[in-house]
Amino acid sequence: MRKLLLVLTLSGCAGLSAAPVPQAARLSAEVLTLTLSDGTICRANWVASGGAGRFENCGPGFGYAVDVVENPNILRQLVTALTEALGAEGVSPPMAEVVITDATGRDHVFVSPPPVDLTDD
């Protein structure tokens, strides 16, 4: 009886595993990279899809929308202009807000590139 109870308890715990959750989203000039809580990495060409779409074969299904910041701060504009003048176009990823929508309709909002914490702990 105890063995049966133990097996049922363990099998019930195995069935409670949660779906992976978006942990980070980063942009390159053309590719959106999504990292999930289970370590899965998903990629989509956000430029080719017009800035919105769905990740193919990625977890339980995630949609995405990229909202590029058209006029970033002046320092960012200078760095981007300098790299492009030196022939390194596309080296600086665009600044954007990335919204990942999970299968339940919940939005996970990220900024890319992610902010840098300059405080000492």
N, C-alpha and C positions, 0 to 999 in steps of 0.2 A: 504494500500500500504506500509506504514511504517513497519507494522508487518511482511509482507512478505519479505521485504528487510532485516530486522533484523534477521529473521529466516535463510535466505540464507547466510547472513554474518557469523552468528554463526556456521552454518553447514559447511561452507567453512573453518573456523578456526579449527574445530574439525578434518577435513580431512588432515590438515597439520602437524599432530603430527609426530615427527621424530622417526625413529627406534632407539632402545636402542643401546648405544655405549659402548664398553668395557672400564671399568674404572680401573680395577686391576686384576692381575693374580698372584696366589701364588701356590707354590708346597709343597706337603708333600712327604714322601718317595714314595707314589704311586698315589696320587690324585692331579689333577690340578683343582683349584677352580677359576672360572671366575666370577667377579662381574660386572654387567652391570649398566648403568646410571639410569635405572628405578628401581634399587634395586634387580633385579633378580640375583640369584646366581645359577651358573651351575657347575657341577662337572663331571670329566672324569678320568678314570684310565689310566694315560699317560704311565705307565710302561707296562701294558698289551697290549696297542696298538702300542708299539714300539717307542713311543715318538712323534707320529703324528697321527692325526685323526680328527673327527668331534664331536662336542657336540650334543648329541641327545636331541631333544625337548627343545632347548634353543634359544629363540628369533627367529630372521629371519634366523638363521643358521650361525654357526661359526666353522671354522676349526682351528686347533692348531698344532704347531710344537714346541717341546722342545729341546733345544740344551744345554746339560749339560756341565758345565765347568769341564773338566777332571782333571786339576791340579790347584785347587784354591790356594790362597796365603798360606804361611806357617802357619800363625796363624789359619786359617780355618782348615788346615790339622791337626794341633795339637788338636784343640777342638774336631773335629770329631773322631780322634783316641782315645782321652781320654774318650769320651762318649761311644764309642764302647767297650773299655777295661773295663768299668764299667758295661757292660751288657745292655746299653741303645741304642742299635743299631736302627737306623732309627729316632732318636730324632732330629738330625740336618738335616733339609731338604737340598736337593742338591742345589748347586748354578747353575743357568741356565738362558739362555735367552729364553723367551717365546714369540712366534709370534702368534697372534690371527688374523685370516683373516675373515673379515665380508662378507656378501652376495654380496657386490659390488666389492669384490676383494681387498679392502684396508687392509693393514697390520697395526696392532697395536702392538708395541713392548714393552715388559716389562722385568724386571729382577726380579728374585726371589732368595733369599729374597730381598725385596725392599731396596734400600739404606736408611741409617739413616742420617737425617740432624742434625748435632751436633751444628749448629749455634744458638745463642740466638737472638730472634727477639725483 
